[in-house]
Amino acid sequence: MASHALSEGLFDATANAARWLADYRGRVGERDGDVVASGDPDAWTAAFEELAVAAGDDLAHAQERVQRHAEDIGTGFRVAGDSDERPWPVSPVPLLIAESEWRVIAEGVAQRAGLIEAVLADIYGEGALIADGAIPAALINGSPLFLRPMVGLTLPGGYQLQFAAFDLGRGPDGEWRVLADHLRAPAGAGYALENRLATSRTLGGLQGRLNIFRHAPFFTAFRDGLAALCKRAEPRIGLLTPGRWNASYAEQAHLARYLGFLLVEGADLAVAEDRLYVRTIAGLKRVDALWQRADPRMLDPLAFDSHSTIGVAGLIDAFAAHNVLISNAPGAGVLEAPALQAFLPALSERIIGEKLKLPNIATWWCGDDAARATVEARLDSLMIAPAFGVNPLGLPDGAVQGSELSAEARRTLLEDMARRPQDYVGQELVRLSTMPVVADHQLAARPFTLRVFAARGVDGDWTVMPGGFARIGEHPDIRAAVMGKGIWSADVAIYSPDPVPQASLLPAPDSTQIRRNPGTLPSRVADNFYWLGRYLERGEALLAIIRAMLGNSIDADAGAALDHDTVGRMAGLVVAAGAAAHPAHLKRPDLVQLARTALDALDGWNNIPAINRMARTIAQVSRDRLSADVVRLLDAPHPTKGSMLDRCGSLQRRYAALSGLAAEHMGRTAAWRFHDLGRRVERGLAVARLVRTFGMTGASSDDLTTLLDLADSQIGYRQRYLTGIARVPVVDLVALDPGNPRSLAYQADRIAEHLDELPVLNDDGLPEEQQAEARALCALLSTASAARLDIGQLDQAERQLAHLSDAIARRYFLQGAEPLRAGGLTLA
């Protein structure tokens, strides 16, 4: 029976795939060089059969499934002006390219990368190409991407480029041509990797059926190639990000995790004696190489843009001294300028003696009089674009088709082109092949471009990623100019008739020395984990007060009938926390409004939504070290349905899940210790305030019941004491019992344990400041008596916790204010 059901399901998938393919081929025919209509029918049949298995009889199911996998992986991107990331849009239909066709593309990409390396070496070296007129001097000196301080420098490893990306277009005739070069900080390799993961999870059997080449060998070659150019045998490599507001920050975090690089920002780094260091909890640690993803002009305010706040002062001096490798070398972006495409064909024949295997789109630089005359004569049939990527006066909105210019826009363009012809290029209009996407529950043909990646391996040769990612247009118009940046992406699968190696970025099982040291922890990351713990604990404590105010006490005799003074004290805690303004009265409507403000107000500065926003912000800059489950919980929207108690319950379960993930799923690394330190410090402060508010002499039964509720110690108390509630036992349990995980004493002991396990900079055997503060707090609480515990001692404990937090920050969270030669800042 099971076998019959399975074969019947496969038959349905085969029938659906055949129907979809026949319908699609019937609509596209042979026009536009569609990849399905002109491609290998067996390969596309296999792809659509796998799609049918995932989709059933509705293609929209496959679209939803691949998008869900992309979101589970954490793929996202940001558009300028957006405060939140958007999900990365993935199509379930991959672009299939046969190995024989891909080999031609890969050879052309490797040739182009080698040519660009040679041209860059000359531009920043001898300058023979400019002196001989092969490249007009104005084309280089007039480019904002030319970095004069780099002229004459000898480079670590001798290369300008270690990584490059190229946008390709496939014409209706099947010919591939280069549309753009990406050399400064090439983006997208992480998206190609994530597309492959999402698509493989959706079309599970396609890898084996078509022998699809894997991406791992490419990333291995790149990582090993960078390491080979470093001076040390086991180099420390960082991925330098501009920060979470960068459009591809999510991709950068994913790549750092995948490659084992440190994800660092400029504030994490410092230069001393022409060497680059990362600020860590164990002092300054040497960085041997940076894969930089920032604008190169922002890398060093001393060498380039003095207004840069994201760079590292002295970085170029360290680079020039061959003490750190920067990939790619600053200034490489000068050859990204569209104007250079007009000269690359001739430069190829001059430098390497070969024609370009992947031709450019035809380009005319208007700085040349003859080329400008050609552009003006053919204006209606060309694309007019900025020569250097910066919009000139005649193109305020960027590239435009000449035929679509209004009379006024045409006049403005020609006038400015006459004034500054060097700022403009004319390019042929490119027609693109199409590929299938899922739109409105059916397959539709859309134009696409292909981004391909090349990396320099250990031997210095170029390795090309087998695939990349396709960017798919929104409209059926196959002109590249109309397609714009596209709205979908797709995996690019290179398939072979022969089996491919089961490659992985992971080393062979027996080839790597075992290591239990989790590696370097940058100070900024420790800072983030510490404050993530504090914010989550702060939110949980505030939520407990709100629930108690709304009548959710564990004690069946308490709840809504709590004493007026007890309720007033709870309201005072909410106000003191900055979660809401003090109500005019303590009547039920006033308390409900107070609770609603603390729970839901979006404009609060320390209420539940504000605390969750701060925690979410930290998660966004720590996603290379947090699990997808943690990030997903922190990104979850604020609950809006149900009563306030229902919403409180939903949030409480979310906080409990986050606490459980930290307790049971985080390795006991230094990062976990800082996260737990934050929780312990915040919980200790909260408990001290609770005991001072509800546990002093004269406390009522309602006060003590509320204290047990808010300290989550009600059950523990009842297990010990059967005679009813009394102040001294309650205070002992909540404040001084080291066996109660919610007590003040327990928090102090855990803080001291964490600080004893974290690295110290002194070698004299004496406790550092933060250790001494923790031990003093433990001594205060271990010698205190519940019967004699007073407000003065609780105030002292709270002050010591605050001083302890400051001492932790001074010792571990090094953000640039401290002198680089301060005592104990180990240079290693």
C-alpha positions in Angstrom: 0.0 0.0 0.0 2.8 2.4 0.9 4.7 1.6 -2.2 1.6 2.2 -4.3 1.0 5.6 -2.7 4.6 6.6 -3.3 4.5 5.6 -7.0 1.2 7.4 -7.4 2.7 10.6 -5.8 5.7 10.4 -8.2 3.3 9.9 -11.1 1.4 13.0 -10.1 4.6 15.0 -9.8 5.7 13.8 -13.2 2.4 14.7 -14.8 2.3 18.1 -13.2 5.9 18.8 -14.3 5.1 17.8 -17.9 2.0 19.9 -17.9 3.8 23.0 -16.6 6.7 22.6 -19.0 4.4 22.1 -22.0 2.4 25.1 -21.1 5.5 27.3 -20.5 7.2 26.2 -23.7 4.0 26.8 -25.6 3.9 30.4 -24.4 7.5 31.4 -24.8 8.3 29.4 -28.0 11.9 30.1 -29.2 11.7 33.9 -28.7 14.1 35.8 -26.5 16.4 32.9 -26.1 14.5 31.6 -23.1 16.7 29.2 -21.2 14.0 26.5 -21.0 13.0 26.7 -24.6 16.6 26.6 -25.8 18.0 24.4 -23.0 18.5 20.7 -22.2 15.0 19.2 -22.0 16.1 16.4 -19.7 17.6 18.8 -17.2 14.6 21.0 -17.0 12.3 18.1 -16.8 14.2 16.9 -13.7 14.1 20.4 -12.2 10.3 20.7 -12.7 9.6 17.2 -11.4 11.4 18.2 -8.1 9.4 21.4 -8.1 6.2 19.4 -8.5 7.2 17.2 -5.5 7.5 20.4 -3.4 4.5 22.2 -4.9 1.9 19.5 -5.4 -0.5 20.9 -7.9 0.0 24.6 -6.9 3.3 26.3 -7.8 2.6 29.0 -5.2 3.3 26.3 -2.5 6.8 26.0 -3.8 7.3 29.8 -3.8 6.1 29.9 -0.2 8.3 27.0 0.8 11.5 28.3 -0.6 10.8 31.8 0.9 10.2 30.2 4.3 13.5 28.3 4.1 15.3 31.6 3.2 13.8 33.3 6.2 14.8 30.3 8.4 18.4 30.7 7.2 18.2 34.4 8.1 18.6 35.9 4.7 17.7 39.6 4.5 18.7 42.9 2.9 18.0 46.5 3.6 17.0 49.3 1.2 18.3 52.8 1.9 15.9 54.6 4.2 14.4 51.4 5.6 14.6 50.9 9.4 14.0 47.1 9.1 15.5 44.4 6.9 13.4 42.9 4.2 13.3 39.1 3.5 15.6 38.1 0.6 13.3 37.2 -2.4 14.1 33.7 -3.7 12.5 32.0 -6.7 12.0 28.3 -6.3 13.0 27.8 -10.0 16.9 27.6 -10.4 18.7 28.8 -13.4 20.3 25.6 -15.0 23.5 25.9 -17.0 25.3 23.0 -18.5 29.0 22.4 -17.5 30.1 22.8 -21.1 28.5 26.2 -21.3 29.7 27.2 -17.9 33.3 26.3 -18.7 33.4 29.1 -21.3 31.9 31.6 -18.8 34.4 30.6 -16.1 37.4 31.0 -18.5 36.2 34.4 -19.5 35.7 35.5 -15.9 39.2 34.3 -14.9 40.7 36.0 -17.9 38.9 39.3 -17.1 40.0 39.2 -13.4 43.6 38.7 -14.5 43.4 41.6 -17.0 41.9 43.9 -14.4 44.7 42.9 -11.9 47.3 43.8 -14.5 45.7 47.2 -15.4 45.4 48.1 -11.7 49.0 47.2 -11.1 50.0 49.6 -13.8 47.7 52.4 -12.8 49.0 52.4 -9.2 52.5 51.5 -10.3 54.5 52.5 -13.4 51.7 54.3 -15.2 52.8 53.1 -18.6 49.3 52.7 -20.0 48.5 56.3 -19.2 51.9 57.5 -20.5 51.3 55.7 -23.8 47.8 56.9 -24.2 46.2 53.5 -23.9 44.1 54.9 -21.0 43.3 58.6 -21.0 44.7 60.3 -18.0 41.4 62.1 -17.4 39.7 58.8 -17.1 41.8 57.9 -14.0 42.5 61.3 -12.4 38.9 62.4 -12.9 37.5 59.3 -11.2 36.3 59.6 -7.6 37.2 56.0 -7.2 40.9 56.6 -7.9 42.8 56.8 -4.5 46.0 58.7 -5.1 47.6 57.7 -1.7 47.8 54.2 -3.0 50.1 55.1 -5.9 53.5 53.5 -5.6 52.7 51.2 -2.7 53.9 47.6 -2.8 51.1 45.4 -1.7 51.1 42.5 0.8 51.1 39.4 -1.4 51.6 41.5 -4.5 47.9 41.5 -5.6 45.3 44.3 -5.9 42.5 41.8 -6.0 41.6 38.7 -4.1 37.9 38.7 -4.8 35.8 40.1 -7.7 32.2 39.9 -9.0 30.8 40.4 -12.5 27.3 41.0 -13.8 26.6 39.1 -17.0 23.8 39.2 -19.4 22.8 36.4 -21.8 21.5 37.7 -25.1 18.6 36.0 -27.1 21.3 34.4 -29.2 22.8 32.7 -26.2 25.9 34.9 -26.0 27.1 36.0 -22.6 28.4 39.6 -22.1 29.7 41.6 -19.2 27.4 44.3 -17.9 29.3 45.5 -14.9 32.4 44.8 -12.8 32.4 44.9 -8.9 35.8 45.4 -7.4 35.6 47.7 -4.3 33.5 45.5 -2.0 31.8 42.8 -4.1 28.5 41.8 -2.6 26.4 38.8 -3.2 28.4 35.7 -2.6 26.6 35.1 0.7 23.3 35.4 -1.1 24.4 32.9 -3.7 25.2 30.5 -0.8 21.9 31.2 0.9 20.0 30.7 -2.3 21.6 27.4 -2.7 20.7 26.3 0.8 17.0 27.4 0.4 16.6 25.9 -3.0 18.3 22.6 -2.0 15.9 22.3 1.0 13.0 22.9 -1.4 14.1 20.7 -4.3 15.8 18.1 -2.3 16.6 15.5 -5.0 17.9 17.9 -7.7 21.5 17.8 -6.5 21.9 14.1 -7.0 19.8 13.9 -10.2 21.7 16.5 -12.1 25.2 16.3 -10.4 25.2 20.0 -9.5 28.5 21.5 -8.6 28.9 22.7 -5.0 29.9 26.1 -3.7 32.1 24.9 -0.8 35.4 24.5 -2.9 35.1 28.1 -4.0 34.9 29.4 -0.5 37.6 27.1 0.7 39.9 28.4 -2.1 39.2 32.0 -1.1 39.7 31.5 2.6 42.9 29.5 2.1 44.1 32.0 -0.5 43.8 34.9 2.0 45.5 32.9 4.7 48.4 32.0 2.4 49.2 35.7 1.9 49.5 36.4 5.6 52.7 36.2 7.6 51.6 33.9 10.4 50.8 30.3 10.0 47.5 30.5 11.7 46.3 34.1 10.8 43.4 35.9 12.3 41.1 37.2 9.5 38.3 39.7 10.0 35.4 40.6 7.8 35.1 44.4 8.1 31.5 45.6 8.0 30.2 49.1 7.9 27.5 48.0 10.4 23.9 46.8 10.6 22.6 49.7 8.4 24.5 48.4 5.4 22.3 47.0 2.7 24.0 43.6 2.8 24.8 43.3 6.5 22.8 40.0 6.9 24.9 38.5 4.1 28.1 39.7 5.7 27.2 38.1 9.0 26.3 34.8 7.3 29.6 34.8 5.4 31.6 35.6 8.5 30.0 32.6 10.3 30.4 30.3 7.3 34.1 31.2 6.7 35.1 31.4 10.4 36.1 35.1 10.1 35.7 37.7 12.8 32.8 40.1 12.0 34.3 43.4 13.0 33.5 47.1 12.7 36.0 50.0 12.6 35.4 50.7 16.3 36.6 47.1 17.1 40.0 47.8 15.6 43.1 49.8 16.4 46.5 50.3 14.9 49.7 50.4 17.0 53.2 50.4 15.6 51.9 49.8 12.1 50.1 46.6 13.2 46.3 46.1 13.2 44.6 44.8 16.4 41.1 43.8 17.4 39.9 44.9 20.9 39.0 41.8 22.8 38.1 40.8 26.3 41.7 39.5 26.6 43.3 42.7 25.3 44.5 43.7 21.9 44.9 40.7 19.5 46.7 40.8 16.1 44.6 40.9 12.9 46.4 39.6 9.8 43.9 40.2 7.1 40.7 42.1 6.5 38.0 41.2 3.9 36.6 44.7 3.8 33.0 45.4 2.8 33.0 49.2 3.3 33.6 52.0 0.9 37.4 52.0 0.6 37.4 55.8 0.9 36.1 55.4 4.5 38.8 52.9 5.6 41.3 55.3 7.1 40.5 58.9 8.0 44.2 59.7 8.0 44.8 58.5 4.4 41.5 59.2 2.7 38.3 60.8 3.9 39.1 62.6 7.2 35.4 62.7 8.1 35.1 58.9 8.2 33.8 57.5 11.5 33.7 53.9 10.3 37.3 53.4 9.4 40.5 52.8 11.4 43.2 55.5 11.8 46.5 54.2 10.6 45.1 51.2 8.7 46.8 52.2 5.4 50.2 52.6 7.2 49.8 49.0 8.5 48.9 47.9 5.0 51.9 49.7 3.5 54.1 48.0 6.0 52.9 44.6 4.9 51.5 43.9 8.4 47.9 43.5 7.3 46.3 42.3 4.1 43.3 44.2 2.9 41.0 42.5 0.3 40.5 44.1 -2.0 43.2 46.7 -2.0 41.8 50.3 -1.6 41.6 51.9 -5.0 40.7 48.8 -7.0 37.3 50.3 -7.6 38.7 52.7 -10.2 38.1 50.0 -12.8 34.4 49.7 -11.9 33.7 52.9 -13.8 31.6 52.2 -16.9 33.9 54.4 -18.9 36.7 51.9 -18.6 34.7 49.3 -20.5 35.3 51.3 -23.6 39.0 50.6 -23.3 39.2 47.0 -21.9 38.9 45.2 -25.3 42.0 47.0 -26.6 43.8 46.7 -23.3 43.2 42.9 -23.4 44.9 42.5 -26.7 47.8 44.8 -25.6 48.5 43.3 -22.2 47.6 39.6 -22.5 47.6 39.2 -26.3 44.0 37.9 -26.4 40.6 39.1 -27.2 38.1 39.2 -24.3 36.4 35.8 -24.0 33.4 37.5 -22.5 32.9 40.7 -24.4 31.7 44.0 -22.9 28.5 45.7 -23.9 29.6 48.3 -26.5 30.6 51.5 -24.7 31.5 55.0 -25.8 33.2 57.4 -23.4 32.2 60.9 -24.2 35.5 62.3 -23.0 36.8 61.3 -26.4 35.5 63.7 -29.1 34.8 61.0 -31.7 33.0 58.8 -29.2 30.9 61.7 -28.0 29.9 62.5 -31.6 28.8 58.9 -32.0 26.7 59.1 -28.8 25.0 62.3 -29.8 24.3 60.9 -33.3 22.8 57.7 -31.9 21.2 59.1 -28.7 17.8 57.5 -29.3 19.3 54.0 -29.6 21.7 54.1 -26.7 21.6 54.1 -22.9 23.2 57.2 -21.5 24.9 56.6 -18.1 27.3 58.2 -15.6 30.9 57.5 -16.5 32.0 57.0 -12.9 28.9 55.9 -11.1 28.1 59.4 -9.8 25.1 61.1 -11.3 26.2 64.2 -13.3 23.9 67.2 -13.7 22.4 65.9 -16.9 21.4 62.6 -15.4 19.9 63.5 -12.0 18.2 60.1 -11.7 21.0 58.0 -13.2 21.2 56.1 -16.4 18.4 56.6 -18.9 17.4 55.5 -22.4 18.0 58.3 -24.9 14.7 57.6 -26.6 12.7 58.2 -23.4 14.1 61.6 -22.7 11.7 64.5 -22.7 12.6 67.5 -24.8 13.7 69.5 -21.7 15.7 66.6 -20.3 17.4 66.0 -23.7 18.4 69.7 -23.8 19.7 69.6 -20.3 21.7 66.4 -21.0 23.3 67.7 -24.2 24.2 71.0 -22.5 26.0 69.4 -19.6 27.5 66.8 -21.9 29.1 69.7 -23.8 30.4 71.2 -20.6 31.7 68.0 -19.0 31.7 65.3 -21.6 34.0 63.1 -19.4 31.2 62.5 -17.0 29.1 60.5 -19.6 29.1 57.3 -21.5 26.8 55.8 -24.1 26.1 52.1 -24.0 24.2 49.8 -26.3 20.8 48.6 -25.2 21.1 45.0 -24.1 18.4 42.5 -24.7 18.3 39.6 -22.2 17.3 36.0 -22.3 14.4 35.0 -20.1 13.9 32.3 -17.4 10.8 31.0 -15.6 9.5 32.3 -12.3 6.4 31.7 -10.3 3.9 34.5 -10.7 0.2 34.4 -10.0 0.3 30.6 -9.4 1.8 29.9 -12.8 5.1 30.0 -14.7 6.0 33.3 -16.3 9.1 34.3 -18.4 11.2 37.1 -17.0 14.6 38.6 -18.0 17.6 37.9 -15.8 21.2 38.8 -15.2 23.8 36.6 -13.6 26.3 37.7 -10.9 29.4 35.5 -11.0 32.2 35.5 -8.4 36.0 34.9 -8.7 38.5 34.4 -5.9 42.2 34.0 -5.8 43.3 30.6 -4.4 46.4 29.5 -2.6 48.4 29.2 -5.8 47.4 32.8 -6.9 45.2 31.5 -9.7 41.6 32.5 -10.1 38.8 30.2 -9.0 35.3 30.9 -10.2 32.2 30.0 -8.2 30.3 27.4 -10.1 27.1 29.4 -10.3 26.4 32.6 -8.5 22.9 34.1 -8.3 20.5 35.3 -10.9 18.7 38.5 -10.5 15.2 38.4 -12.2 13.2 41.3 -13.5 9.7 42.2 -12.6 8.4 42.9 -16.1 8.5 40.8 -19.3 10.4 43.6 -21.1 13.8 42.0 -22.0 15.8 45.2 -22.2 18.4 45.3 -19.4 17.7 49.0 -18.9 14.0 48.3 -18.2 14.8 45.4 -15.9 16.6 47.6 -13.4 17.8 45.8 -10.3 15.1 43.1 -10.4 12.8 41.8 -7.7 13.6 38.1 -7.4 16.8 36.1 -7.1 17.4 32.5 -8.0 20.0 29.8 -7.4 22.3 29.1 -10.4 23.0 25.4 -10.7 25.8 24.1 -12.9 25.1 20.5 -13.8 27.3 17.8 -15.2 26.8 14.4 -16.8 29.4 13.0 -14.3 29.2 12.8 -10.5 30.7 15.7 -8.6 32.8 15.5 -5.4 30.9 15.7 -2.1 32.8 18.8 -1.1 32.3 20.8 2.1 33.9 23.8 3.6 34.5 21.6 6.7 38.0 19.9 6.8 38.5 16.2 6.7 37.4 14.6 10.0 41.0 13.6 11.0 42.9 16.6 9.5 42.2 19.3 12.1 43.7 19.5 15.6 41.0 19.4 18.3 40.4 22.8 19.9 38.1 23.6 22.8 39.0 27.3 22.9 36.1 29.0 21.1 38.3 31.7 19.7 38.6 35.5 20.0 35.7 37.5 21.5 35.8 41.1 20.5 35.0 43.6 23.2 32.0 45.0 21.2 30.5 41.5 21.0 30.9 41.0 24.8 29.3 44.4 25.4 26.3 43.4 23.2 25.8 40.0 24.9 26.0 41.6 28.3 23.4 44.2 27.5 21.2 41.7 25.7 21.1 39.8 29.0 20.3 43.0 30.9 17.5 44.1 28.6 15.8 40.6 28.5 16.0 40.4 32.3 14.7 44.0 32.7 11.8 43.3 30.4 10.9 40.1 32.2 11.0 41.9 35.6 8.8 44.8 34.4 6.4 42.3 32.8 6.0 40.5 36.2 5.1 43.8 37.9 2.5 44.6 35.2 0.9 41.1 35.5 0.7 41.4 39.3 -0.9 44.9 39.0 -3.5 43.4 36.6 -4.4 40.7 39.2 -2.4 37.7 38.1 -1.0 36.7 41.5 -0.3 33.0 42.2 -2.0 33.5 45.6 -5.7 32.8 45.1 -6.6 35.2 47.9 -4.7 38.1 46.4 -5.0 39.4 42.8 -7.3 42.2 42.1 -8.0 42.7 45.9 -4.4 43.7 46.8 -4.0 46.3 49.4 -4.1 49.9 48.2 -0.6 50.6 49.5 0.9 47.5 47.9 -0.6 48.5 44.6 0.8 51.9 45.0 4.3 50.5 45.6 4.0 48.4 42.4 2.9 51.5 40.4 5.9 53.3 41.9 8.3 50.6 40.6 6.8 50.9 37.1 7.2 54.7 37.2 10.8 54.5 38.7 11.7 52.1 35.8 10.7 54.8 33.3 8.0 52.7 31.8 5.1 55.2 32.4 4.2 58.4 34.0 2.8 58.4 37.5 -1.0 58.2 37.5 -3.1 60.9 39.2 -4.9 58.3 41.3 -4.6 54.6 42.0 -8.1 53.7 41.0 -8.7 50.7 38.7 -9.0 52.8 35.4 -5.7 54.7 36.3 -3.9 51.4 37.0 -5.1 49.9 33.8 -3.9 52.9 31.8 -0.6 52.7 33.6 -0.2 49.0 32.7 -1.3 49.7 29.1 1.4 52.4 28.7 4.1 50.2 30.2 3.0 47.2 28.1 2.0 48.6 24.8 3.0 52.3 24.2 5.3 52.5 21.2 6.7 55.9 22.2 8.0 54.8 25.6 11.6 55.0 26.4 11.9 52.2 28.9 8.7 50.2 28.7 8.2 46.7 27.2 8.2 47.7 23.5 11.3 50.0 24.0 13.2 47.3 25.9 12.4 44.7 23.2 13.5 47.2 20.5 16.9 47.6 22.2 17.3 43.8 22.5 16.3 43.4 18.8 18.9 46.0 17.8 21.6 44.1 19.6 20.5 40.8 17.9 20.8 42.5 14.5 24.4 43.3 15.1 25.2 39.9 16.7 23.5 37.6 14.2 26.8 35.9 13.3 26.9 34.6 16.9 23.2 34.0 17.8 21.1 31.1 16.7 18.3 31.6 14.2 15.8 30.7 16.9 17.0 33.5 19.2 16.9 36.0 16.3 13.5 34.9 15.3 12.1 35.3 18.9 13.6 38.7 19.2 12.3 39.8 15.8 8.8 38.6 16.6 6.2 41.4 16.5 4.7 42.8 19.7 1.4 40.9 20.4 -1.7 43.0 19.7 -4.6 40.5 20.2 -6.4 39.5 23.3 -6.6 41.1 26.7 -3.6 42.7 28.4 -3.2 39.6 30.5 -3.2 37.5 27.3 -0.5 39.7 25.8 1.5 39.5 29.0 1.3 35.8 28.9 2.5 35.7 25.3 5.5 37.9 26.1 6.3 35.9 29.2 6.4 32.7 27.2 8.7 34.5 24.7 11.1 35.6 27.5 11.0 32.1 29.0 11.9 30.6 25.6 14.9 33.0 25.2 16.0 32.2 28.7 15.8 28.5 28.0 17.7 28.8 24.7 20.5 30.6 26.6 20.5 28.1 29.4 20.4 25.0 27.3 21.7 25.8 23.9 24.5 28.3 24.2 28.0 26.9 24.7 29.7 27.9 27.9 31.9 30.3 26.2 33.0 33.8 27.2 30.1 35.2 25.1 27.6 33.1 27.2 29.3 34.3 30.4 28.7 38.0 29.5 25.1 37.3 28.5 24.6 35.6 31.9 26.5 38.3 33.7 24.1 40.8 32.3 21.1 38.8 33.5 22.6 38.4 36.9 23.5 42.0 37.4 20.0 43.1 36.2 18.2 40.5 38.3 20.3 41.5 41.4 19.4 45.1 41.0 15.7 44.2 40.6 15.7 41.9 43.7 17.4 44.5 45.8 14.7 47.1 44.9 11.9 44.6 45.5 13.1 43.6 49.0 13.6 47.3 49.8 10.1 48.1 48.6 8.1 45.2 49.9 10.2 43.5 52.6 11.1 46.0 55.2 9.8 46.1 58.8 6.0 46.7 58.8 5.4 44.9 55.5 1.9 43.7 55.1 0.8 40.2 54.1 0.0 41.6 50.6 3.5 43.1 50.4 5.2 39.9 51.2 3.0 37.9 48.9 3.8 40.3 46.1 7.5 40.1 46.9 7.4 36.3 46.6 5.4 36.6 43.3 7.8 39.1 41.7 10.8 37.2 42.9 9.2 34.0 41.5 9.7 32.3 44.9 6.2 31.6 46.0 6.4 27.9 45.5 9.8 27.6 47.1 8.5 29.5 50.2 5.5 27.2 50.6 7.5 24.1 50.3 9.6 25.3 53.3 7.1 27.0 55.5 3.6 25.6 56.1 2.6 28.0 58.9 1.8 31.0 56.7 3.7 34.0 55.5 6.2 35.9 57.7 8.6 38.7 56.9 12.0 37.3 58.0 11.7 34.0 56.2 10.5 35.7 53.1 13.4 38.2 53.2 15.9 35.4 53.8 14.6 33.4 50.9 14.5 36.3 48.4 17.6 38.2 49.5 20.1 35.9 51.3 19.5 32.3 50.4 22.4 31.2 48.0 20.4 28.1 47.0 17.5 30.1 45.6 18.2 30.9 41.9 16.1 34.1 42.1 17.8 35.5 45.3 20.1 38.4 45.5 22.8 36.2 47.1 22.6 33.7 44.3 23.1 36.4 41.7 26.2 37.7 43.5 27.8 34.2 43.7 27.2 33.6 40.0 28.7 37.0 39.1 31.8 36.2 41.1 32.1 32.8 39.4 31.8 34.3 35.9 34.4 37.0 36.6 36.9 34.4 38.0 36.5 32.4 34.8 37.0 35.3 32.4 40.5 36.3 31.3 42.6 38.7 33.4 45.3 41.0 32.2 47.3 41.2 35.4 49.9 38.5 36.2 50.4 39.5 39.8 47.8 37.2 41.2 45.7 40.1 42.7 42.0 40.4 41.9 41.2 43.0 39.2 38.7 45.7 40.0 35.6 43.9 38.8 36.6 40.8 40.8 37.2 42.7 44.0 33.8 44.4 43.6 32.1 41.0 43.2 33.8 39.5 46.2 32.9 42.5 48.3 29.2 42.1 47.4 29.3 38.4 48.2 30.9 39.2 51.6 28.2 41.7 52.3 25.4 39.3 51.6 26.9 36.2 53.1 27.4 37.9 56.5 24.0 39.6 56.5 21.1 38.5 58.7 17.5 38.5 57.4 16.2 39.8 60.7 18.6 42.8 60.7 18.7 43.4 57.0 17.8 47.1 56.5 17.4 49.7 53.7 21.0 50.9 54.2 22.4 47.4 53.4 20.1 47.0 50.4 21.1 50.4 49.1 24.7 49.4 49.6 24.2 46.2 47.6 22.5 48.1 44.8 25.4 50.6 44.7 27.9 47.8 44.6 26.1 46.1 41.7 26.1 49.4 39.8 29.8 49.9 40.5 30.4 46.3 39.5 28.7 46.9 36.2 30.8 50.0 35.5 34.0 48.0 36.4 33.0 45.2 34.0 32.5 47.8 31.2 35.8 49.5 31.9 37.7 46.3 31.9 36.1 44.4 29.0 34.2 46.7 26.7 37.1 48.5 25.1 35.6 50.9 22.5 38.5 53.2 21.7 38.6 55.7 24.5 41.4 53.9 26.4 45.1 54.5 25.4 46.4 51.6 23.3 49.4 51.4 25.6 47.4 51.3 28.8 48.7 48.9 31.4 47.9 45.3 30.7 46.4 45.7 27.2 48.2 42.7 25.8 49.5 43.0 22.2 49.4 39.5 20.8 
